[in-house]
Amino acid sequence: MLPSQDKPQLPLPAPDARAASEALTDAIRAEIAAHGWISFADYMRMALYTPGLGYYAGGAAKFGQGGDFVTAPELSPLFGACVAATLAPVLQALDRGEVLEFGAGTGQLAAQVLAELERLDCLPRRYLIVDVSAELAARQRATLAALVPHLLDRVQWLDRLPQRFAGCILGNEVLDAIPCDLVYRDSAGALFERGVVWKDGFHWEDRLLAPGPLLSLASALELPPDYLTEIQPQMHGFVHSVADMLERGIALFVDYGFPASEYYHAQRNRGTLMAHYRHHSLNDPFFLPGLSDLTCHVDFSAVYSAADACGLQLEGYVSQAQYLLDAGLPERLAALPQAQYLSAASATHKLTSPAEMGELFKAIAFSRNLALPSLLPGFRAADDSYRL
Ligand SMILES: C[S@@+](CC[C@H](N)C(=O)[O-])C[C@H]1O[C@@H](n2cnc3c(N)ncnc32)[C@H](O)[C@@H]1O
């Protein structure tokens, strides 16, 4: 699909990228033809994860200046050092346990965490990576080989989750990449699922919500009339698999989002679904399938409920700014040599400023079978759990 006229400034993709996007469009179109209509979660799953063509499974640059967006570990290694500070006491308590990172992106966070844990003399026995993208796994290996070559033999990529796990589970900006469903409540109060059809292009089509998990979740939210929003039923399944394997240790997630009271606020009546293409945020999720990232914000109340239902204990919920400040970001910044200070200070500002990532992003941690003598670094100075 060509960029439309209201996006005149967007850089055009290279011919091979455009061809890949057209092949993915054909594949999604065939899926629609087979069923007449597909849910938005199915569209998003195919757009992001179709092997070889999906945004995360294909060759798009994705991360960093040459890609479509920048994540915290891409901004500064101080982010990973702070994460390592949270993990260290847990690994010590478990006599070195393991780390399992979901969706490791370019591998920067893994490299930063391993480097800092080594400095703290607290290396995990293994650092496991679970990623749905084979292309990214190859990039992660290259990053780790370049940044921490002597630690590469501790890193393993898994095709499936371990049945039992003791240690620290980690995911930065993974929850927002889990496909979401779209739900619309009309002015008369009826609930619809907004799906995708093909009519010379992708178009929306609403269907009355049938009884099932999505209807139960949507009904419980008591949405205002004429209200469009996202719900992530698959996130519940993801949290269940995390909880099922976690015998002892913590699970730490950092992502952008809100508690339900803010997420489903009457004024947010067109949801949070967004596409990212070359550092532009677009409202059109059908723009260049496979070349644009698709995300929705995370409902942290739903994450908490899913984890609580599986018997995980909440360790803390704070803004990213609160998290990083308590996990030692200012001290780490101050200790940097002068040559690194300016760029690190600028990254610190981005990571913590309320106008940038500081307030929108949150950190949430859960534990199981862990009795630590003190609260986890990152969650000692503040606690916003009452908002969940
Ligand atoms: C926005 S990127 C974040 C990457 C990285 N954590 C960072 O902060 O730079 C989302 C990542 O999550 C991965 N992902 C999405 N769903 C996943 C799942 N269910 N299991 C493992 N990885 C997943 C994607 O392949 C991608 O690497």
Ligand as a Chemical Component Dictionary entry (heavy atoms), coordinates in Angstrom:
data_LIG
# 
_chem_comp.id                   LIG 
_chem_comp.type                 NON-POLYMER 
_chem_comp.pdbx_formal_charge   0 
_chem_comp.three_letter_code    LIG 
# 
loop_
_chem_comp_atom.comp_id 
_chem_comp_atom.atom_id 
_chem_comp_atom.alt_atom_id 
_chem_comp_atom.type_symbol 
_chem_comp_atom.charge 
_chem_comp_atom.model_Cartn_x 
_chem_comp_atom.model_Cartn_y 
_chem_comp_atom.model_Cartn_z 
_chem_comp_atom.pdbx_ordinal 
LIG C1  C1  C 0  9.349  -3.490  20.786 1  
LIG S1  S1  S 1  10.394 -4.845  20.685 2  
LIG C2  C2  C 0  11.351 -4.628  22.153 3  
LIG C3  C3  C 0  12.712 -5.207  22.041 4  
LIG C4  C4  C 0  13.655 -5.061  23.205 5  
LIG N1  N1  N 0  13.146 -5.674  24.397 6  
LIG C5  C5  C 0  14.041 -3.628  23.466 7  
LIG O1  O1  O 0  13.676 -3.099  24.505 8  
LIG O2  O2  O -1 14.716 -3.007  22.633 9  
LIG C6  C6  C 0  9.348  -6.204  21.018 10 
LIG C7  C7  C 0  10.046 -7.548  21.017 11 
LIG O3  O3  O 0  9.167  -8.529  21.595 12 
LIG C8  C8  C 0  9.248  -9.725  20.843 13 
LIG N2  N2  N 0  8.054  -10.497 21.205 14 
LIG C9  C9  C 0  6.763  -10.155 21.050 15 
LIG N3  N3  N 0  5.937  -11.108 21.558 16 
LIG C10 C10 C 0  6.739  -12.051 22.103 17 
LIG C11 C11 C 0  6.501  -13.273 22.800 18 
LIG N4  N4  N 0  5.264  -13.721 23.026 19 
LIG N5  N5  N 0  7.556  -13.992 23.201 20 
LIG C12 C12 C 0  8.810  -13.552 22.976 21 
LIG N6  N6  N 0  9.098  -12.414 22.313 22 
LIG C13 C13 C 0  8.082  -11.670 21.883 23 
LIG C14 C14 C 0  9.443  -9.238  19.426 24 
LIG O4  O4  O 0  9.950  -10.211 18.557 25 
LIG C15 C15 C 0  10.444 -8.099  19.664 26 
LIG O5  O5  O 0  11.766 -8.579  19.746 27 
# 
loop_
_chem_comp_bond.comp_id 
_chem_comp_bond.atom_id_1 
_chem_comp_bond.atom_id_2 
_chem_comp_bond.value_order 
_chem_comp_bond.pdbx_ordinal 
LIG C1  S1  SING 1  
LIG S1  C2  SING 2  
LIG S1  C6  SING 3  
LIG C2  C3  SING 4  
LIG C3  C4  SING 5  
LIG C4  N1  SING 6  
LIG C4  C5  SING 7  
LIG C5  O1  DOUB 8  
LIG C5  O2  SING 9  
LIG C6  C7  SING 10 
LIG C7  O3  SING 11 
LIG C7  C15 SING 12 
LIG O3  C8  SING 13 
LIG C8  N2  SING 14 
LIG C8  C14 SING 15 
LIG N2  C9  SING 16 
LIG N2  C13 SING 17 
LIG C9  N3  DOUB 18 
LIG N3  C10 SING 19 
LIG C10 C11 SING 20 
LIG C10 C13 DOUB 21 
LIG C11 N4  SING 22 
LIG C11 N5  DOUB 23 
LIG N5  C12 SING 24 
LIG C12 N6  DOUB 25 
LIG N6  C13 SING 26 
LIG C14 O4  SING 27 
LIG C14 C15 SING 28 
LIG C15 O5  SING 29 
# 
